[in-house]
Amino acid sequence: MKQWMNEIDAVERDVTRRRQEREPHLFDCGDGVYLRIFPDSGPADYMEAAEAIRTRFPGAVVREWNLCGNRFLCAERENGYLYVICIPCRRELRLLYAAEGKPIPQQLGDRSAYAGERRVTQLSPDAAAQNFGMCYVLSLGEGHFLLYDGLGSAGQDDEKLWRVLVQDTPGGQKPVIDAWILTHPHYDHIAGVHKFALRYAGEVQVRNLIMNMADPRSFPIRLWREVADCYACWLPGIRRAFPDAAVWKAHTGQRFAVGPAEVEVLLTQEEVYPGELIVNDTSLVTRVFLNGKRLFFPADISGESECRLLHDMYGEYLRSEYYQIAHHAWDTEALLFYADVDPQTLFWPLRLKDWEPSNRMWTFPATKVMKQEMEEKRREFLIAQGENITVTL
């Protein structure tokens, strides 16, 4: 235990001197969160680290839990927090340290206040304007919502999103977005959120923004040009438009409520470190429990190691009735966990031009499997072409 107490103290010391000298084993995860990885570690090491935290910081541990054999601990520390993740399938322990800020509270919005139907709407992008991307609206009742991403910014899809919110909001009331989850910094997920914010900030109330973005200024991201606008323009603009919204950094293993919905964080970009980050594989992978149904949102996760990690960490626990097809079915290794999810209904955020039979997308293994399932009517496929698609849960 003494060794773990020393390690915890060392992380704090290293963070304070990070500007003076570069610590090779301390990784900057952005937003003031730093990561140290302990390889060749297992549950016994986790237990020692947890006991060291309880001894070093009496009363600081606010939550400790087990999910599919993966162990998690969250401890508040002065103005910040410690977050410990034990991943047995990797024989790893990861210690996250934030000098400032708080972990996501376990309840956002009022769990019992909303009446009415629970619905999920898949927005269809304006293909005529060459827009594309992903946006999902979960209607929680009485004009309250949980949102995922916001498409690209071409065309008038911001207006389309506004109409979806208004039609599920009682007259004379502003739509209330209890939480807006931003999965990763690509154009087709974030640019539309920015455009919506510029146009409708005064017409809606956004209470919480949830994300775990890799910061390319402190850690390398391949294809930097694809995300430069996100950090220079879109994210700052979204925050300015919604100054009263709390901004939360999500970590793997967290589970929190958004009104009557439960959101489970299954993977973040912090599990990709220390390798060079491919933007899609920084996606925030989550699952929503709402009205007795499970909705799995892997966003654009596509790399072999990340997709395999989802399977290895959770296996059949991933089973869900609804599945947002990973990376729009583009070049992805999602088959590594697809059988675990075993969905009944699949949301397919697909660009209209991708539907052409000659498109390269149809050569990818995951797409071939789903195309065959669709032709055999083995599952229900809801494809984002033309009109929005709304499902009552």
C-alpha positions as CSV (number, residue, x, y, z in Angstrom):
1,M,0.0,0.0,0.0
2,K,2.9,2.4,0.7
3,Q,4.0,2.0,-2.9
4,W,0.5,3.1,-4.1
5,M,0.4,6.0,-1.7
6,N,3.8,7.1,-3.2
7,E,2.5,6.7,-6.7
8,I,-0.6,8.8,-6.0
9,D,1.6,11.6,-4.5
10,A,3.9,11.4,-7.5
11,V,1.0,12.0,-9.9
12,E,0.1,15.2,-8.1
13,R,3.7,16.3,-8.1
14,D,4.1,15.6,-11.8
15,V,1.0,17.5,-12.7
16,T,2.2,20.6,-10.8
17,R,5.5,20.6,-12.7
18,R,4.1,19.6,-16.1
19,R,4.9,23.1,-17.6
20,Q,8.5,22.9,-16.5
21,E,9.5,19.5,-17.6
22,R,7.8,16.8,-19.7
23,E,7.0,13.7,-17.7
24,P,7.1,10.8,-20.2
25,H,4.7,8.6,-18.3
26,L,2.0,11.2,-17.6
27,F,-0.4,11.8,-20.4
28,D,-2.4,15.0,-20.9
29,C,-6.0,13.9,-21.7
30,G,-7.2,17.5,-22.2
31,D,-9.5,19.6,-20.0
32,G,-7.1,19.4,-17.1
33,V,-7.2,15.6,-16.8
34,Y,-3.9,13.7,-16.6
35,L,-3.4,9.9,-16.9
36,R,-0.8,7.5,-15.6
37,I,-0.9,3.9,-16.8
38,F,0.3,1.0,-14.6
39,P,0.9,-2.1,-16.8
40,D,1.0,-5.7,-15.5
41,S,-1.5,-4.7,-12.9
42,G,-4.6,-6.7,-11.9
43,P,-7.4,-6.7,-9.3
44,A,-5.0,-7.1,-6.4
45,D,-3.1,-4.0,-7.5
46,Y,-6.4,-2.1,-7.7
47,M,-7.4,-3.2,-4.2
48,E,-4.0,-1.9,-2.9
49,A,-4.4,1.4,-4.8
50,A,-8.0,1.8,-3.5
51,E,-6.9,1.2,0.1
52,A,-4.0,3.7,-0.4
53,I,-6.5,6.4,-1.6
54,R,-8.8,5.8,1.3
55,T,-5.8,6.0,3.7
56,R,-4.2,9.0,2.1
57,F,-7.5,10.9,1.6
58,P,-10.0,9.9,4.4
59,G,-13.6,10.3,3.3
60,A,-12.6,11.3,-0.3
61,V,-14.0,8.2,-2.0
62,V,-17.5,9.0,-3.3
63,R,-18.1,5.8,-5.3
64,E,-16.5,2.4,-5.9
65,W,-18.0,-0.3,-8.2
66,N,-17.5,-3.4,-10.4
67,L,-18.7,-3.8,-13.9
68,C,-18.1,-7.1,-15.7
69,G,-15.0,-7.6,-13.6
70,N,-13.6,-4.1,-14.4
71,R,-13.1,-2.1,-11.2
72,F,-13.7,1.7,-10.8
73,L,-13.2,4.2,-8.0
74,C,-13.9,7.9,-7.9
75,A,-12.5,10.1,-5.1
76,E,-12.9,13.8,-4.8
77,R,-9.7,15.6,-4.0
78,E,-9.7,19.3,-2.9
79,N,-11.0,21.1,-6.0
80,G,-10.5,18.1,-8.3
81,Y,-10.8,14.3,-8.3
82,L,-9.0,11.0,-8.7
83,Y,-10.5,8.3,-11.0
84,V,-9.1,4.8,-11.0
85,I,-9.9,2.2,-13.7
86,C,-8.8,-1.5,-13.5
87,I,-9.0,-3.4,-16.8
88,P,-8.2,-7.1,-16.1
89,C,-8.3,-8.1,-19.8
90,R,-5.5,-5.7,-20.5
91,R,-3.7,-6.3,-17.2
92,E,-3.8,-2.5,-16.6
93,L,-4.6,0.0,-14.0
94,R,-5.2,3.6,-15.1
95,L,-5.1,6.5,-12.7
96,L,-6.7,9.8,-13.8
97,Y,-6.1,13.0,-11.9
98,A,-7.9,16.3,-12.3
99,A,-6.7,19.2,-10.3
100,E,-9.9,21.1,-10.9
101,G,-13.5,20.1,-11.6
102,K,-15.9,17.5,-10.4
103,P,-17.0,14.1,-11.8
104,I,-20.4,13.9,-13.4
105,P,-23.1,13.8,-10.7
106,Q,-25.2,10.6,-10.7
107,Q,-28.4,12.6,-11.5
108,L,-28.8,15.4,-14.1
109,G,-32.4,16.7,-14.3
110,D,-35.3,15.4,-12.3
111,R,-35.8,11.6,-12.7
112,S,-39.5,11.6,-11.8
113,A,-40.8,14.9,-13.1
114,Y,-41.4,14.0,-16.8
115,A,-44.5,12.4,-18.1
116,G,-45.4,11.3,-21.6
117,E,-44.0,9.0,-24.3
118,R,-40.3,8.3,-24.5
119,R,-39.1,8.5,-28.1
120,V,-35.8,8.5,-30.1
121,T,-35.5,10.4,-33.4
122,Q,-32.8,9.8,-35.9
123,L,-32.3,13.0,-37.9
124,S,-31.8,12.6,-41.6
125,P,-29.2,15.0,-43.1
126,D,-29.9,17.3,-46.0
127,A,-28.3,15.2,-48.8
128,A,-29.1,17.9,-51.4
129,A,-26.9,20.3,-49.5
130,Q,-24.2,17.6,-49.3
131,N,-24.6,17.4,-45.5
132,F,-24.0,14.2,-43.6
133,G,-23.4,12.9,-40.2
134,M,-25.3,11.8,-37.0
135,C,-27.8,13.3,-34.6
136,Y,-30.2,11.6,-32.2
137,V,-32.9,13.1,-30.1
138,L,-34.2,11.2,-27.1
139,S,-37.5,12.7,-26.0
140,L,-37.8,12.3,-22.2
141,G,-41.2,13.9,-21.8
142,E,-42.7,17.3,-21.2
143,G,-40.2,19.1,-23.4
144,H,-37.0,17.6,-22.0
145,F,-34.4,15.9,-24.1
146,L,-31.1,14.0,-24.3
147,L,-29.2,14.7,-27.5
148,Y,-26.3,13.1,-29.3
149,D,-24.2,15.2,-31.7
150,G,-25.8,17.4,-34.4
151,L,-24.8,16.5,-38.0
152,G,-22.8,18.7,-40.3
153,S,-23.6,22.3,-40.9
154,A,-24.6,22.4,-44.5
155,G,-28.2,23.0,-45.5
156,Q,-30.9,23.7,-42.9
157,D,-30.6,20.7,-40.6
158,D,-30.3,23.0,-37.6
159,E,-33.9,24.1,-38.4
160,K,-34.9,20.4,-38.7
161,L,-33.5,19.7,-35.2
162,W,-35.4,22.7,-33.9
163,R,-38.7,21.4,-35.3
164,V,-38.1,18.0,-33.6
165,L,-37.6,19.7,-30.3
166,V,-40.6,22.0,-30.6
167,Q,-43.1,19.3,-31.6
168,D,-42.3,17.4,-28.4
169,T,-42.4,20.5,-26.1
170,P,-45.7,21.9,-24.6
171,G,-46.8,25.2,-25.9
172,G,-45.4,28.3,-24.3
173,Q,-42.4,26.4,-23.0
174,K,-38.8,26.4,-24.1
175,P,-37.3,23.0,-25.0
176,V,-34.9,21.9,-22.2
177,I,-31.9,19.8,-23.3
178,D,-31.0,18.2,-20.0
179,A,-27.8,16.8,-21.6
180,W,-26.1,17.1,-25.0
181,I,-23.5,14.4,-25.6
182,L,-20.7,15.3,-28.0
183,T,-19.0,12.1,-29.1
184,H,-15.9,13.3,-31.0
185,P,-14.6,16.4,-32.9
186,H,-15.4,15.5,-36.5
187,Y,-17.4,17.9,-38.7
188,D,-20.4,15.6,-39.3
189,H,-21.0,15.3,-35.5
190,I,-20.1,18.7,-34.1
191,A,-20.4,21.4,-36.8
192,G,-24.2,21.2,-36.8
193,V,-24.3,21.6,-33.0
194,H,-22.4,24.9,-33.4
195,K,-24.7,26.1,-36.2
196,F,-27.7,25.2,-34.1
197,A,-26.2,27.0,-31.1
198,L,-25.6,30.2,-33.1
199,R,-29.2,30.3,-34.3
200,Y,-31.3,28.9,-31.4
201,A,-29.3,29.6,-28.2
202,G,-32.0,32.0,-27.0
203,E,-34.8,29.6,-27.8
204,V,-33.7,26.5,-25.8
205,Q,-32.2,25.8,-22.4
206,V,-29.1,23.6,-22.5
207,R,-28.3,22.4,-19.0
208,N,-25.3,20.0,-19.5
209,L,-22.7,19.3,-22.2
210,I,-21.0,15.9,-21.9
211,M,-17.9,14.9,-23.8
212,N,-14.4,13.5,-23.5
213,M,-12.4,15.2,-26.3
214,A,-8.7,14.5,-27.0
215,D,-6.9,17.8,-27.0
216,P,-4.5,17.8,-30.1
217,R,-2.4,20.6,-28.6
218,S,-1.2,18.2,-25.9
219,F,-1.5,14.8,-27.6
220,P,-1.1,13.8,-31.3
221,I,-4.2,13.3,-33.4
222,R,-3.8,12.0,-36.9
223,L,-5.4,14.0,-39.7
224,W,-5.2,17.2,-37.6
225,R,-6.9,19.2,-40.4
226,E,-10.1,17.3,-39.9
227,V,-10.5,18.6,-36.4
228,A,-8.8,21.9,-36.3
229,D,-12.1,23.8,-36.7
230,C,-13.6,22.0,-33.8
231,Y,-11.1,23.3,-31.3
232,A,-10.6,26.7,-32.9
233,C,-14.3,27.5,-33.6
234,W,-17.1,24.9,-32.9
235,L,-16.4,24.0,-29.2
236,P,-15.6,27.5,-28.1
237,G,-18.7,28.8,-30.0
238,I,-21.0,26.2,-28.4
239,R,-19.7,27.1,-24.9
240,R,-20.2,30.8,-25.5
241,A,-23.8,30.2,-26.8
242,F,-24.7,28.2,-23.7
243,P,-22.8,29.9,-20.9
244,D,-25.0,28.4,-18.2
245,A,-24.5,24.8,-19.3
246,A,-22.3,22.7,-17.0
247,V,-19.5,21.0,-19.0
248,W,-18.6,17.5,-17.8
249,K,-15.8,15.2,-18.8
250,A,-17.0,11.6,-19.1
251,H,-14.9,8.6,-18.0
252,T,-15.2,4.9,-18.7
253,G,-17.4,3.1,-16.2
254,Q,-19.5,6.1,-15.2
255,R,-23.3,5.7,-15.0
256,F,-25.5,8.7,-14.5
257,A,-29.2,9.6,-15.0
258,V,-30.5,12.3,-17.4
259,G,-34.0,12.7,-16.2
260,P,-35.6,9.2,-16.5
261,A,-32.8,7.9,-18.8
262,E,-29.6,6.2,-17.5
263,V,-26.4,6.8,-19.5
264,E,-23.5,4.3,-19.2
265,V,-20.0,5.3,-20.4
266,L,-18.3,2.2,-21.9
267,L,-15.2,3.7,-23.6
268,T,-13.4,7.0,-24.0
269,Q,-10.3,8.3,-25.7
270,E,-8.4,7.8,-22.4
271,E,-8.3,4.1,-23.1
272,V,-6.7,4.7,-26.5
273,Y,-3.6,6.3,-25.0
274,P,-0.7,6.2,-25.3
275,G,-0.9,5.4,-29.0
276,E,-1.3,8.0,-31.7
277,L,-5.0,8.9,-31.8
278,I,-7.1,8.3,-34.9
279,V,-10.0,10.8,-34.6
280,N,-12.8,8.2,-34.9
281,D,-11.3,6.1,-32.2
282,T,-11.5,9.0,-29.7
283,S,-15.3,8.5,-29.8
284,L,-17.2,8.5,-26.6
285,V,-19.0,5.1,-26.5
286,T,-22.2,5.0,-24.4
287,R,-25.4,3.2,-23.8
288,V,-28.8,4.6,-22.7
289,F,-31.4,2.7,-20.6
290,L,-34.8,4.3,-21.2
291,N,-38.3,2.9,-20.7
292,G,-37.0,-0.7,-20.3
293,K,-35.0,-0.5,-23.6
294,R,-31.2,-0.4,-24.2
295,L,-29.8,1.9,-26.9
296,F,-26.1,1.5,-27.8
297,F,-24.3,4.5,-29.3
298,P,-20.7,3.6,-30.4
299,A,-20.5,6.8,-32.5
300,D,-17.5,6.4,-34.9
301,I,-15.4,3.8,-33.1
302,S,-13.8,1.8,-35.8
303,G,-10.2,0.6,-34.9
304,E,-9.5,-3.1,-34.2
305,S,-7.9,-2.6,-30.8
306,E,-10.8,-0.3,-29.6
307,C,-13.6,-2.6,-30.9
308,R,-11.9,-5.7,-29.5
309,L,-11.5,-3.9,-26.2
310,L,-15.2,-3.3,-26.0
311,H,-15.8,-7.1,-26.5
312,D,-13.1,-8.1,-24.0
313,M,-14.2,-5.7,-21.3
314,Y,-18.0,-6.4,-21.6
315,G,-18.9,-9.3,-23.8
316,E,-22.6,-10.1,-23.8
317,Y,-23.3,-7.4,-21.3
318,L,-23.4,-5.1,-24.4
319,R,-26.6,-6.7,-25.6
320,S,-29.0,-3.9,-26.6
321,E,-32.4,-3.7,-28.4
322,Y,-31.2,-0.6,-30.4
323,Y,-27.9,0.0,-32.1
324,Q,-26.5,3.0,-33.8
325,I,-24.3,1.5,-36.5
326,A,-20.7,2.3,-35.7
327,H,-19.0,4.8,-38.0
328,H,-22.0,4.8,-40.4
329,A,-20.9,1.3,-41.4
330,W,-17.7,2.7,-43.0
331,D,-14.3,1.0,-42.6
332,T,-14.8,-0.5,-39.1
333,E,-14.0,-3.5,-37.0
334,A,-17.4,-3.4,-35.3
335,L,-18.0,-7.1,-36.0
336,L,-15.7,-7.7,-33.0
337,F,-18.5,-6.7,-30.7
338,Y,-21.5,-6.8,-33.0
339,A,-22.6,-10.3,-31.9
340,D,-22.4,-9.1,-28.3
341,V,-24.9,-6.3,-29.0
342,D,-27.2,-8.6,-31.0
343,P,-29.7,-5.7,-31.7
344,Q,-33.2,-6.0,-32.9
345,T,-33.3,-2.5,-34.5
346,L,-30.4,-0.7,-36.1
347,F,-30.2,3.1,-36.7
348,W,-28.1,3.7,-39.8
349,P,-26.8,7.3,-40.1
350,L,-25.9,7.0,-43.8
351,R,-25.1,9.5,-46.4
352,L,-27.4,9.2,-49.4
353,K,-24.5,8.9,-51.9
354,D,-23.1,6.0,-49.9
355,W,-26.1,3.9,-50.8
356,E,-24.8,3.6,-54.4
357,P,-24.0,-0.1,-55.1
358,S,-20.6,0.8,-56.5
359,N,-19.6,2.6,-53.3
360,R,-16.5,1.2,-51.6
361,M,-18.5,1.0,-48.3
362,W,-20.1,-2.2,-49.5
363,T,-16.7,-4.0,-49.5
364,F,-16.3,-3.7,-45.8
365,P,-16.9,-6.9,-43.7
366,A,-19.3,-5.2,-41.2
367,T,-21.4,-3.7,-44.0
368,K,-21.6,-7.0,-45.9
369,V,-23.0,-8.7,-42.8
370,M,-25.6,-6.0,-42.2
371,K,-26.6,-5.8,-45.8
372,Q,-27.2,-9.5,-45.8
373,E,-29.2,-9.3,-42.6
374,M,-31.3,-6.5,-44.1
375,E,-32.0,-8.5,-47.3
376,E,-33.0,-11.5,-45.2
377,K,-35.1,-9.2,-42.9
378,R,-33.3,-10.7,-39.9
379,R,-33.3,-7.3,-38.2
380,E,-35.0,-3.9,-38.6
381,F,-32.8,-1.3,-40.3
382,L,-33.8,2.4,-40.0
383,I,-31.8,4.3,-42.6
384,A,-31.2,8.1,-42.4
385,Q,-32.4,8.9,-45.9
386,G,-34.9,11.6,-46.7
387,E,-37.1,11.9,-43.6
388,N,-36.4,11.7,-39.9
389,I,-37.3,8.4,-38.3
390,T,-38.9,8.4,-34.8
391,V,-39.4,5.3,-32.7
392,T,-41.5,5.1,-29.6
393,L,-39.8,3.2,-26.8
